[in-house]
Amino acid sequence: MLEFEEYKVKLNNLKPDLDELGQSLDLDQAAREVEELEMKASQPGFWDDPDASQKVVSRMGALKGKIESFRTLENQWDDLTTLCEMAIEENDESMLEELENGYRGLEEGVAAQKLQTLLTGEYDRNNVLMSFHAGAGGTEAQDWCEMLYRMYTRWAERHGFTYKIMDYQDGDEAGLKSADILIEGENAYGYLKGESGVHRLVRISPFDASGRRHTSFSAVEVIPDIPDDADVEIKPDDYEMQVFRSSGAGGQHINKTSSAVRLIHKATGIVVSCQTERSQFQNKDNCLRMLRAKLVEIKEREHLDKISDIKGDQKKIEWGSQIRSYVFMPYTLAKDTRTAYENTNINAVMDGDLDGFINAYLTAAATGNWATKT
């Protein structure tokens, strides 16, 4: 059958891409690192330091996952090639559906692993801290901010990542004013680093009795989670600490019996807060974690040699220009202004289907092929 001959050609054309991907992933080096980590894990006293041992185990799991995922792609290619040859030899049309589905899955798998080869930044492998801030516009903007919060937590769940709420400030009537979450998973920052910026919503507002169309803005801030052992020192004299009771309705987000903590970095004016943990000490630790990450992010962005070089006039992290629009009315469309990538299935996007946007951003960042901003 002609269809099977076509798939045979497709599979043969895909093989060089698969071989190139294997080289780019540097699987031999990954296997050597796994051996080294396994030797370290077998040493006496390895579990005496739970934090350090957990990092080793996590890294080892990530490397093994990368190797296994690529081997799975190779096996899929072999199986589909065999299936294709059998179908041609036996002229068996019943194998076509299996071949179509298998090839589609193989293509998607190759694309997903190619994406990993684009994550070469210093912090791309790290967990990520995401902050959400409602723009001007009251309830409408706060509702939009909560929609973005839900979109990214759904994305995290789709990819098997976990997320932890660090801070959550309810909106006045609906939605949220601001929130901070930690998303944990291999390459979490690398995948999400392009999501930082202003997100624009156009829809018929459910809060407008006249049914008018509204435009709302919310900002998303994305910074890498920096390990405690990073070369970043924050002394007690560097910040002012305030303790307060959790406020707002909170729901499941807020532990209302906890002592909330706010840290104000004196040199820059950066403010971080946490009110979700059970103790003041835990909330303070989370605040220091967020503050460290923000300081390192500014240092990297401003190309400074030391954290102490950050000046007070840099304390305002600007929202910058709008990076993406989400239109619900009069048509449905989510479009990125930097890459021109778009998706008309707005409901899927709001339910966490962001991989197309992420892939387009990382590809553009690697090639320099950006679209003209609109």
ZAMARGU-4260 file (C-alpha; in steps of 0.2 Angstrom, whole numbers, plus 5000, padded with zeros to 4 digits):
<rodrens>
0) 5000/5000/5000 | 5006/5018/4996 | 5003/5024/5014 | 5015/5011/5021 | 5028/5016/5008
5) 5026/5034/5013 | 5029/5030/5031 | 5044/5020/5027 | 5051/5036/5019 | 5046/5046/5034
10) 5055/5034/5046 | 5071/5034/5036 | 5070/5053/5035 | 5068/5054/5054 | 5083/5042/5058
15) 5096/5056/5055 | 5087/5068/5067 | 5086/5054/5080 | 5105/5050/5078 | 5109/5069/5079
20) 5098/5070/5095 | 5108/5056/5103 | 5124/5065/5100 | 5117/5082/5107 | 5111/5074/5123
25) 5129/5067/5126 | 5122/5051/5133 | 5140/5044/5136 | 5144/5058/5148 | 5127/5056/5156
30) 5130/5037/5159 | 5147/5041/5167 | 5140/5054/5178 | 5127/5041/5184 | 5141/5029/5188
35) 5149/5042/5199 | 5133/5047/5208 | 5129/5029/5211 | 5147/5026/5219 | 5144/5042/5230
40) 5127/5035/5235 | 5135/5018/5240 | 5147/5027/5252 | 5144/5025/5271 | 5136/5040/5279
45) 5128/5045/5262 | 5111/5048/5270 | 5118/5057/5285 | 5115/5074/5276 | 5097/5072/5269
50) 5097/5088/5259 | 5114/5083/5250 | 5109/5065/5247 | 5092/5070/5240 | 5100/5082/5227
55) 5111/5067/5222 | 5097/5055/5220 | 5086/5068/5211 | 5101/5072/5199 | 5104/5053/5196
60) 5085/5050/5193 | 5085/5064/5180 | 5100/5058/5171 | 5093/5040/5170 | 5077/5047/5164
65) 5086/5056/5150 | 5095/5040/5145 | 5080/5029/5146 | 5069/5041/5136 | 5081/5042/5122
70) 5083/5023/5122 | 5064/5022/5121 | 5064/5033/5106 | 5076/5021/5097 | 5066/5006/5101
75) 5050/5014/5095 | 5059/5018/5078 | 5065/5000/5077 | 5048/4993/5081 | 5039/5005/5068
80) 5051/5001/5055 | 5048/4982/5057 | 5030/4985/5058 | 5030/4995/5042 | 5040/4982/5033
85) 5029/4968/5039 | 5014/4978/5033 | 5021/4980/5016 | 5026/4962/5014 | 5009/4956/5020
90) 4999/4970/5012 | 4990/4971/5029 | 4979/4987/5030 | 4975/4983/5048 | 4992/4989/5054
95) 4990/5007/5047 | 4981/5014/5062 | 4995/5007/5074 | 5008/5014/5062 | 5000/5031/5061
100) 4998/5033/5080 | 5016/5026/5083 | 5024/5038/5071 | 5015/5053/5078 | 5021/5048/5096
105) 5039/5046/5090 | 5039/5063/5081 | 5032/5071/5097 | 5045/5062/5108 | 5059/5067/5097
110) 5053/5085/5097 | 5052/5085/5116 | 5069/5078/5118 | 5076/5091/5106 | 5069/5104/5117
115) 5080/5098/5131 | 5096/5101/5120 | 5091/5120/5120 | 5092/5121/5139 | 5110/5126/5141
120) 5109/5141/5153 | 5117/5141/5170 | 5101/5139/5179 | 5090/5130/5167 | 5090/5114/5177
125) 5084/5123/5193 | 5067/5123/5200 | 5058/5139/5197 | 5050/5153/5208 | 5035/5161/5199
130) 5026/5177/5205 | 5009/5183/5199 | 5004/5201/5201 | 4987/5208/5196 | 4987/5224/5186
135) 4976/5239/5188 | 4958/5236/5185 | 4952/5229/5202 | 4941/5213/5202 | 4943/5210/5183
140) 4962/5210/5184 | 4963/5200/5200 | 4952/5187/5192 | 4963/5186/5177 | 4978/5185/5188
145) 4970/5169/5196 | 4967/5162/5179 | 4986/5163/5175 | 4990/5155/5191 | 4979/5141/5187
150) 4986/5139/5170 | 5004/5137/5176 | 4999/5125/5190 | 4990/5115/5177 | 5005/5115/5166
155) 5016/5109/5180 | 5004/5095/5184 | 5004/5089/5166 | 5023/5087/5166 | 5023/5078/5183
160) 5031/5093/5192 | 5026/5098/5209 | 5022/5115/5215 | 5022/5123/5233 | 5013/5139/5237
165) 5024/5152/5245 | 5012/5166/5247 | 4994/5170/5241 | 4985/5186/5243 | 4966/5185/5239
170) 4958/5197/5228 | 4945/5209/5235 | 4930/5201/5228 | 4937/5187/5217 | 4953/5181/5210
175) 4970/5185/5218 | 4981/5201/5220 | 4997/5192/5220 | 5004/5174/5223 | 5021/5166/5224
180) 5024/5148/5220 | 5039/5136/5219 | 5038/5123/5204 | 5050/5109/5207 | 5056/5098/5193
185) 5070/5094/5181 | 5073/5110/5169 | 5058/5119/5177 | 5066/5136/5175 | 5073/5132/5158
190) 5056/5128/5152 | 5047/5143/5160 | 5060/5157/5159 | 5052/5164/5143 | 5035/5166/5152
195) 5041/5181/5162 | 5032/5197/5157 | 5015/5205/5155 | 5000/5194/5149 | 4985/5203/5142
200) 4967/5197/5142 | 4952/5202/5131 | 4935/5196/5135 | 4917/5200/5140 | 4919/5203/5158
205) 4908/5192/5170 | 4909/5206/5182 | 4901/5219/5170 | 4882/5219/5171 | 4882/5228/5154
210) 4891/5214/5146 | 4905/5225/5139 | 4922/5219/5133 | 4937/5222/5145 | 4955/5222/5143
215) 4965/5216/5158 | 4984/5214/5162 | 4993/5204/5174 | 5012/5201/5176 | 5021/5185/5178
220) 5039/5185/5186 | 5050/5170/5183 | 5066/5167/5192 | 5077/5152/5195 | 5077/5144/5213
225) 5095/5146/5219 | 5102/5132/5230 | 5107/5137/5248 | 5125/5133/5245 | 5126/5146/5231
230) 5139/5160/5233 | 5126/5172/5239 | 5127/5179/5257 | 5112/5188/5265 | 5116/5195/5282
235) 5103/5199/5295 | 5108/5217/5294 | 5104/5217/5275 | 5085/5216/5278 | 5071/5221/5289
240) 5060/5207/5295 | 5041/5210/5299 | 5030/5197/5307 | 5011/5198/5304 | 4995/5187/5304
245) 4989/5180/5288 | 4976/5190/5280 | 4962/5188/5268 | 4950/5173/5265 | 4964/5162/5260
250) 4954/5146/5258 | 4965/5131/5256 | 4980/5142/5252 | 4983/5151/5269 | 4987/5143/5286
255) 4977/5156/5296 | 4986/5151/5312 | 5003/5154/5306 | 5014/5169/5309 | 5017/5177/5292
260) 5034/5185/5288 | 5039/5199/5277 | 5057/5203/5273 | 5062/5220/5265 | 5080/5221/5258
265) 5087/5237/5263 | 5099/5240/5248 | 5086/5237/5235 | 5069/5238/5242 | 5064/5221/5237
270) 5050/5214/5247 | 5046/5196/5249 | 5033/5188/5260 | 5027/5170/5265 | 5012/5165/5275
275) 5008/5147/5271 | 5020/5138/5282 | 5015/5132/5300 | 5029/5142/5309 | 5037/5159/5308
280) 5054/5150/5305 | 5048/5141/5290 | 5041/5156/5283 | 5057/5166/5286 | 5067/5152/5277
285) 5055/5153/5262 | 5057/5172/5262 | 5076/5171/5262 | 5075/5158/5248 | 5065/5170/5237
290) 5075/5185/5241 | 5091/5175/5237 | 5084/5170/5220 | 5078/5188/5216 | 5095/5196/5220
295) 5104/5183/5209 | 5092/5186/5195 | 5095/5205/5196 | 5114/5202/5197 | 5114/5191/5181
300) 5102/5203/5172 | 5113/5218/5176 | 5129/5209/5172 | 5136/5213/5189 | 5151/5205/5198
305) 5144/5205/5215 | 5127/5205/5224 | 5133/5221/5233 | 5134/5230/5217 | 5115/5231/5216
310) 5109/5248/5219 | 5093/5255/5226 | 5087/5263/5210 | 5086/5245/5203 | 5073/5239/5216
315) 5059/5241/5204 | 5057/5226/5193 | 5048/5233/5178 | 5034/5223/5170 | 5041/5226/5153
320) 5031/5225/5137 | 5017/5213/5134 | 5023/5196/5129 | 5006/5187/5125 | 4988/5191/5122
325) 4973/5179/5126 | 4957/5184/5117 | 4940/5176/5122 | 4929/5188/5112 | 4925/5191/5097
330) 4936/5176/5093 | 4947/5164/5102 | 4966/5166/5101 | 4981/5165/5112 | 4996/5174/5102
335) 5014/5177/5108 | 5020/5194/5102 | 5039/5188/5102 | 5038/5172/5092 | 5021/5175/5083
340) 5016/5157/5089 | 4997/5156/5091 | 4984/5143/5097 | 4965/5146/5094 | 4960/5133/5107
345) 4960/5146/5121 | 4952/5133/5133 | 4966/5121/5131 | 4979/5135/5133 | 4971/5140/5150
350) 4971/5122/5155 | 4990/5122/5154 | 4993/5118/5135 | 5008/5129/5134 | 5021/5118/5126
355) 5019/5126/5109 | 5023/5143/5116 | 5038/5137/5126 | 5045/5127/5111 | 5043/5142/5100
360) 5052/5154/5113 | 5066/5142/5116 | 5069/5139/5097 | 5069/5158/5094 | 5081/5161/5108
365) 5093/5148/5101 | 5092/5154/5083 | 5088/5173/5086 | 5073/5171/5074 | 5061/5183/5083
370) 5045/5189/5076 | 5042/5208/5075 | 5033/5214/5091 | 5015/5220/5088
</rodrens>
